[in-house]
């Protein structure tokens, strides 16, 4: 999650200390089902710090009003040990921790509120079956008045529907399953929908795309120009399950992380269900070219960008952008080169990107070591013009800012 859904998915539970309560007697089939649902809900990404043990928490998220640390959700006294079933369900659905304190909307409980009790308890059974990891999490550093948790009571009155997902009997079983996966478990709106003034999902612009924390989460509505309306079902399924689609480029940044930790584990039937649902999402005519942060196109009369691309990039990406070693190296048709602002290109150039796939890890290293800010800006603008057929607006100042304040992974 990535990007505010990555920020807000890093809940500050303040779990406290409680006796161990491992779910030792949970049936194996319940634990296996819980593992699948935990992956579908993408829990590991936020609750694992870089290089840390899975689900042990500690991942830091920088926000304008402070730093949030993802909690430990292993069955340790520093984690979720001692949660009763009712406490667990209340936490997922209403954003209230075991100790009665309100969670920040870091935890996407406004999406998880639609989860069935059976699914919530299956996730709990799986997490309780994991080896406990003793990992005390640093105290959150939240400035006043945001550190006043009681204020979340009023936020929830407006923004948390606190109701369960109800199937639409006029739709197919596949559509309903896809809606549940996208709206509830996958909480896709947390990244792909703009926020309102209360930092809640703006439902009037559902899935129109949003730029947060240095990355652009794309429009995933049925709009044929800015969204997924021009994608085939096969391409969309390929992208979701592998992290790339022929003619559409690779996933990067937080989306690559979602593929790596979550989507690639979904069954083909569930991937098909997600595609079925996304096909029906009302079109939102918003795209990256609609709002250009820097209104001045960056002209490269000396051909610096082309020369740099030939020197540093053609070996992997090829002159026509089709990619040499693997399809993940393809640039032609990639959404990142269709953004005149170069939001994701800048993030990739300055910090790289990687995704684990069935064919191994596909890796793009950062380029900050041997190139100036002006050179990286020229390189990014060349990629936009050559493969996105737009005039790039990346500036050296944009590159410098990204190096100073890296995008969230």
C-alpha positions as CSV (number, residue, x, y, z in Angstrom):
1,X,0.0,0.0,0.0
2,X,2.2,2.6,-0.7
3,X,1.3,6.2,-1.1
4,X,-1.5,6.8,1.5
5,X,-3.0,3.4,1.4
6,X,0.6,2.2,2.4
7,X,0.8,5.0,5.0
8,X,-2.7,4.4,6.3
9,X,-2.3,0.7,6.2
10,X,0.5,1.0,8.7
11,X,-1.8,1.2,11.7
12,X,-0.6,2.5,15.0
13,X,-2.4,-0.1,17.1
14,X,-0.7,0.4,20.4
15,X,-1.3,-3.2,21.2
16,X,0.1,-3.1,24.7
17,X,1.2,-6.2,26.6
18,X,-1.0,-9.3,27.1
19,X,-0.5,-13.0,27.8
20,X,0.3,-15.2,24.9
21,X,-2.7,-16.8,23.2
22,X,-1.5,-18.9,20.3
23,X,-4.2,-20.5,18.2
24,X,-2.5,-23.9,18.5
25,X,-5.7,-25.9,18.0
26,X,-6.8,-24.2,14.8
27,X,-7.5,-26.7,12.0
28,X,-4.9,-26.9,9.3
29,X,-7.5,-26.0,6.6
30,X,-8.6,-22.9,8.6
31,X,-4.9,-21.8,8.9
32,X,-4.3,-22.4,5.1
33,X,-7.5,-20.4,4.3
34,X,-6.3,-17.6,6.6
35,X,-2.9,-17.5,4.9
36,X,-4.6,-17.0,1.5
37,X,-6.9,-14.3,2.9
38,X,-3.9,-12.6,4.7
39,X,-2.1,-12.4,1.3
40,X,-5.3,-11.1,-0.4
41,X,-5.5,-8.4,2.2
42,X,-1.8,-7.6,1.7
43,X,-1.0,-7.5,5.4
44,X,2.7,-8.4,5.1
45,X,3.8,-5.4,3.1
46,X,2.9,-2.9,5.8
47,X,3.7,-5.0,8.8
48,X,7.3,-5.9,7.8
49,X,10.2,-3.5,7.9
50,X,12.8,-3.7,5.2
51,X,15.1,-6.6,6.0
52,X,12.9,-7.5,9.0
53,X,11.0,-10.6,9.9
54,X,7.6,-11.0,8.3
55,X,4.7,-9.4,10.2
56,X,7.0,-8.3,13.1
57,X,6.2,-4.6,12.4
58,X,8.5,-1.6,12.7
59,X,8.1,-0.2,9.2
60,X,8.2,3.6,9.5
61,X,5.9,5.9,7.5
62,X,6.7,9.6,7.2
63,X,3.7,11.8,7.3
64,X,3.3,15.6,7.3
65,X,2.2,15.4,11.0
66,X,4.7,12.8,12.2
67,X,6.0,9.3,11.9
68,X,3.9,6.1,12.2
69,X,5.3,2.7,12.9
70,X,3.6,-0.5,11.8
71,X,2.8,-2.8,14.7
72,X,4.0,-6.3,15.3
73,X,1.1,-8.7,14.3
74,X,2.8,-12.0,15.3
75,X,1.4,-13.9,18.4
76,X,3.9,-12.4,20.8
77,X,3.2,-10.2,23.9
78,X,4.6,-7.3,21.9
79,X,2.2,-8.2,19.1
80,X,-1.4,-9.6,18.9
81,X,-1.2,-12.2,21.7
82,X,-4.3,-12.1,23.9
83,X,-6.7,-10.8,21.2
84,X,-10.2,-12.4,21.7
85,X,-12.2,-13.2,18.6
86,X,-14.6,-10.3,19.3
87,X,-11.8,-7.9,19.9
88,X,-10.1,-8.9,16.7
89,X,-13.3,-8.4,14.6
90,X,-14.0,-5.1,16.3
91,X,-10.4,-3.9,15.4
92,X,-10.7,-4.9,11.8
93,X,-14.2,-3.5,11.3
94,X,-14.4,-0.5,13.5
95,X,-10.8,0.5,14.0
96,X,-10.8,0.0,17.8
97,X,-7.8,-1.8,19.4
98,X,-7.9,-4.3,22.2
99,X,-7.2,-1.6,24.8
100,X,-10.2,0.5,23.5
101,X,-8.1,3.1,21.8
102,X,-9.1,4.2,18.3
103,X,-6.7,3.3,15.5
104,X,-5.7,5.9,13.0
105,X,-7.1,5.4,9.5
106,X,-3.6,4.0,8.8
107,X,-5.2,0.6,9.2
108,X,-7.6,0.4,6.3
109,X,-10.5,-0.6,8.5
110,X,-12.9,1.5,6.5
111,X,-12.3,-1.1,3.8
112,X,-12.0,-4.1,6.1
113,X,-15.3,-3.2,7.7
114,X,-16.9,-5.1,4.9
115,X,-15.1,-8.3,5.8
116,X,-17.1,-11.3,6.9
117,X,-16.6,-12.6,10.5
118,X,-15.4,-15.9,9.2
119,X,-12.8,-14.4,7.0
120,X,-11.6,-12.1,9.8
121,X,-11.2,-15.0,12.2
122,X,-9.4,-17.1,9.5
123,X,-6.8,-14.3,9.2
124,X,-6.5,-14.3,13.0
125,X,-6.0,-18.1,13.0
126,X,-3.2,-17.9,10.5
127,X,-1.4,-15.0,12.2
128,X,-1.7,-16.8,15.6
129,X,-0.1,-19.9,14.0
130,X,3.1,-18.0,13.1
131,X,6.2,-18.2,15.3
132,X,6.0,-15.3,17.9
133,X,8.5,-12.6,17.3
134,X,9.5,-10.4,20.3
135,X,9.7,-7.0,18.7
136,X,8.9,-3.8,20.6
137,X,7.9,-1.1,18.2
138,X,9.1,2.5,18.6
139,X,6.6,5.0,19.9
140,X,4.8,7.0,17.2
141,X,5.9,10.6,16.8
142,X,2.7,12.4,16.0
143,X,2.3,16.1,16.5
144,X,-0.6,17.8,18.2
145,X,-3.6,17.7,17.5
146,X,-3.2,14.6,15.5
147,X,-2.0,12.6,18.5
148,X,-5.4,13.0,20.1
149,X,-6.9,9.6,19.3
150,X,-10.3,10.5,20.7
151,X,-10.8,12.7,17.6
152,X,-11.0,9.5,15.5
153,X,-14.5,8.9,17.0
154,X,-15.8,11.8,15.0
155,X,-13.8,10.9,11.9
156,X,-15.3,7.4,12.0
157,X,-18.9,8.8,12.2
158,X,-18.4,10.4,8.9
159,X,-16.0,8.1,7.1
160,X,-16.4,4.5,8.3
161,X,-19.6,2.9,7.1
162,X,-19.3,0.0,9.6
163,X,-21.3,-2.4,7.4
164,X,-20.6,-5.7,5.8
165,X,-20.2,-6.5,2.1
166,X,-23.6,-7.5,0.7
167,X,-23.6,-9.4,-2.6
168,X,-25.5,-7.8,-5.5
169,X,-28.0,-10.5,-6.6
170,X,-28.3,-8.9,-10.1
171,X,-24.6,-9.6,-10.7
172,X,-22.7,-12.8,-11.3
173,X,-20.8,-14.7,-8.6
174,X,-17.5,-13.7,-10.3
175,X,-18.5,-10.1,-10.1
176,X,-19.4,-10.3,-6.4
177,X,-16.2,-12.1,-5.6
178,X,-14.2,-9.5,-7.5
179,X,-16.0,-6.6,-5.7
180,X,-15.2,-8.2,-2.3
181,X,-11.5,-8.7,-3.3
182,X,-11.1,-5.1,-4.6
183,X,-13.3,-3.2,-2.2
184,X,-12.7,-5.1,1.0
185,X,-9.7,-7.4,1.2
186,X,-7.5,-5.7,-1.4
187,X,-8.6,-2.2,-0.2
188,X,-7.5,-0.9,-3.6
189,X,-9.2,2.4,-3.1
190,X,-6.7,3.4,-0.5
191,X,-4.1,4.0,-3.2
192,X,-6.1,4.5,-6.4
193,X,-8.6,7.0,-5.1
194,X,-7.9,10.7,-4.2
195,X,-8.5,11.9,-0.7
196,X,-10.8,14.6,0.5
197,X,-10.0,17.3,3.1
198,X,-10.5,14.8,5.9
199,X,-7.9,12.5,4.3
200,X,-10.7,10.0,3.7
201,X,-11.3,8.3,0.3
202,X,-13.2,10.6,-2.0
203,X,-16.0,8.2,-3.1
204,X,-17.1,10.6,-5.8
205,X,-13.8,9.9,-7.6
206,X,-13.5,6.2,-6.8
207,X,-10.5,4.6,-8.5
208,X,-9.6,7.8,-10.5
209,X,-6.0,7.5,-9.5
210,X,-3.9,9.5,-6.9
211,X,-0.4,10.7,-6.4
212,X,0.9,10.2,-3.0
213,X,4.4,9.9,-1.4
214,X,6.3,10.1,-4.6
215,X,4.4,7.6,-6.6
216,X,1.4,7.8,-8.9
217,X,-1.3,5.1,-8.4
218,X,-3.1,5.0,-11.8
219,X,-6.7,5.3,-12.8
220,X,-8.2,1.8,-12.7
221,X,-11.7,2.7,-13.8
222,X,-13.2,1.6,-17.1
223,X,-12.2,4.8,-18.8
224,X,-10.8,3.8,-22.2
225,X,-8.2,6.6,-22.3
226,X,-7.0,7.1,-18.8
227,X,-8.1,3.9,-17.1
228,X,-8.3,0.2,-18.0
229,X,-10.9,0.4,-20.7
230,X,-8.3,-0.1,-23.4
231,X,-6.8,-3.2,-21.8
232,X,-7.8,-6.7,-22.8
233,X,-9.0,-9.1,-20.1
234,X,-5.9,-11.2,-20.7
235,X,-3.5,-8.3,-20.4
236,X,-5.1,-7.1,-17.1
237,X,-5.0,-10.6,-15.7
238,X,-1.4,-11.0,-16.7
239,X,-0.5,-7.6,-15.1
240,X,-2.2,-8.5,-11.8
241,X,-0.7,-11.9,-11.5
242,X,2.8,-11.3,-12.8
243,X,3.6,-7.6,-12.5
244,X,3.7,-6.9,-16.2
245,X,1.5,-7.1,-19.3
246,X,2.5,-7.2,-22.9
247,X,2.2,-3.7,-24.4
248,X,1.6,-2.1,-21.0
249,X,4.9,-2.3,-19.3
250,X,5.9,-3.5,-15.8
251,X,4.5,-2.7,-12.3
252,X,6.9,-0.6,-10.2
253,X,7.1,0.8,-6.7
254,X,4.2,0.0,-4.4
255,X,2.3,-1.7,-7.1
256,X,5.1,-4.1,-7.7
257,X,5.1,-4.7,-3.9
258,X,1.4,-5.5,-4.1
259,X,2.0,-8.0,-6.9
260,X,4.9,-9.5,-5.0
261,X,3.2,-9.9,-1.6
262,X,-0.4,-10.3,-2.6
263,X,-1.7,-10.6,-6.1
264,X,0.6,-13.3,-7.5
265,X,-0.8,-15.7,-4.8
266,X,-4.4,-15.3,-5.9
267,X,-6.0,-18.2,-7.8
268,X,-6.8,-17.7,-11.5
269,X,-10.5,-17.7,-10.6
270,X,-9.9,-14.8,-8.2
271,X,-7.8,-12.9,-10.7
272,X,-10.6,-13.4,-13.2
273,X,-13.1,-12.1,-10.6
274,X,-11.1,-9.0,-10.0
275,X,-10.9,-8.3,-13.8
276,X,-14.7,-8.9,-14.1
277,X,-15.4,-6.4,-11.4
278,X,-12.9,-3.7,-12.6
279,X,-14.6,-3.8,-16.0
280,X,-17.7,-2.4,-14.5
281,X,-16.2,0.4,-12.4
282,X,-17.7,3.7,-13.7
283,X,-15.2,5.6,-15.9
284,X,-13.4,8.6,-14.3
285,X,-11.9,10.8,-17.0
286,X,-8.8,11.7,-14.9
287,X,-5.3,11.0,-16.2
288,X,-1.7,12.0,-15.5
289,X,-1.7,14.5,-18.4
290,X,-4.7,16.3,-16.9
291,X,-2.6,18.0,-14.3
292,X,1.0,18.9,-15.1
293,X,2.8,20.0,-12.0
294,X,5.5,21.9,-13.9
295,X,3.7,23.6,-16.8
296,X,6.9,24.1,-18.8
297,X,7.9,21.3,-21.2
298,X,11.6,20.5,-20.9
299,X,13.3,20.9,-24.2
300,X,16.6,18.9,-24.9
301,X,18.1,20.6,-28.0
302,X,21.4,18.9,-27.6
303,X,20.0,15.4,-27.4
304,X,21.5,14.7,-24.0
305,X,18.6,12.3,-23.0
306,X,18.9,10.3,-26.2
307,X,22.7,9.9,-25.7
308,X,22.3,8.8,-22.1
309,X,19.6,6.3,-23.0
310,X,21.8,4.8,-25.6
311,X,24.7,4.6,-23.2
312,X,23.0,3.4,-20.0
313,X,19.6,1.9,-20.9
314,X,19.5,0.3,-24.4
315,X,21.3,-2.7,-23.2
316,X,18.3,-3.8,-21.1
317,X,15.4,-1.9,-22.6
318,X,16.5,-1.9,-26.3
319,X,16.1,1.2,-28.6
320,X,12.4,0.4,-29.3
321,X,11.6,-0.2,-25.6
322,X,10.6,-3.8,-26.0
323,X,13.1,-5.2,-23.5
324,X,15.9,-7.6,-24.0
325,X,16.2,-10.0,-21.0
326,X,12.6,-10.3,-20.0
327,X,9.2,-8.7,-20.6
328,X,9.6,-6.8,-17.4
329,X,12.2,-4.6,-19.1
330,X,9.7,-3.4,-21.7
331,X,9.0,0.4,-21.7
332,X,6.8,0.6,-24.7
333,X,3.3,1.2,-23.6
334,X,4.2,1.5,-19.9
335,X,2.0,3.7,-17.9
336,X,5.0,5.4,-16.3
337,X,6.1,6.9,-19.6
338,X,2.6,8.2,-20.2
339,X,2.9,10.7,-17.3
340,X,4.3,14.1,-18.4
341,X,5.2,14.8,-14.8
342,X,7.3,11.6,-14.8
343,X,6.2,10.9,-11.2
344,X,7.1,7.2,-11.2
345,X,10.0,7.5,-13.6
346,X,11.7,10.0,-11.1
347,X,11.1,7.5,-8.2
348,X,12.6,4.6,-10.2
349,X,15.6,6.6,-11.4
350,X,16.4,7.8,-7.9
351,X,15.6,4.7,-5.9
352,X,15.1,1.8,-8.3
353,X,12.3,-0.8,-8.2
354,X,12.0,-4.6,-8.0
355,X,9.4,-7.3,-8.0
356,X,9.7,-11.0,-7.2
357,X,8.0,-13.2,-9.8
358,X,7.8,-16.8,-10.8
359,X,10.8,-16.2,-13.1
360,X,12.9,-14.6,-10.3
361,X,13.4,-11.1,-9.1
362,X,13.1,-8.4,-11.7
363,X,15.3,-5.5,-10.6
364,X,15.9,-1.9,-11.8
365,X,18.8,-0.2,-9.9
366,X,18.8,3.5,-9.1
367,X,21.0,5.8,-11.2
368,X,21.8,8.5,-8.7
369,X,25.5,7.6,-8.3
370,X,26.9,8.5,-11.6
371,X,24.6,11.1,-13.1
372,X,23.8,14.7,-12.3
373,X,20.2,15.8,-11.6
374,X,20.1,17.5,-15.0
375,X,21.2,14.3,-16.8
376,X,18.6,12.2,-15.0
377,X,15.9,14.7,-15.8
378,X,16.9,14.7,-19.5
379,X,16.9,10.8,-19.5
380,X,13.4,10.7,-18.0
381,X,12.1,13.2,-20.4
382,X,13.6,11.3,-23.3
383,X,11.8,8.1,-22.2
384,X,8.5,10.0,-21.9
385,X,8.8,11.4,-25.5
386,X,10.2,8.2,-27.0
387,X,7.8,5.7,-25.5
388,X,4.9,7.7,-24.1
389,X,4.7,10.1,-27.1
390,X,4.3,13.1,-24.8
391,X,6.5,16.1,-23.8
392,X,8.1,15.4,-20.5
393,X,8.2,18.0,-17.7
394,X,10.8,16.5,-15.4
395,X,13.1,19.1,-14.0
396,X,16.5,18.8,-12.2
397,X,14.9,20.3,-9.2
398,X,12.3,17.4,-9.2
399,X,15.2,14.9,-9.3
400,X,17.0,16.7,-6.4
401,X,13.8,16.7,-4.3
402,X,13.2,13.0,-4.9
403,X,16.8,12.2,-3.7
404,X,16.3,14.3,-0.6
405,X,12.9,12.9,0.2
406,X,12.7,9.4,-1.4
407,X,9.3,8.0,-2.4
408,X,7.8,5.4,-0.1
409,X,8.7,1.9,-1.1
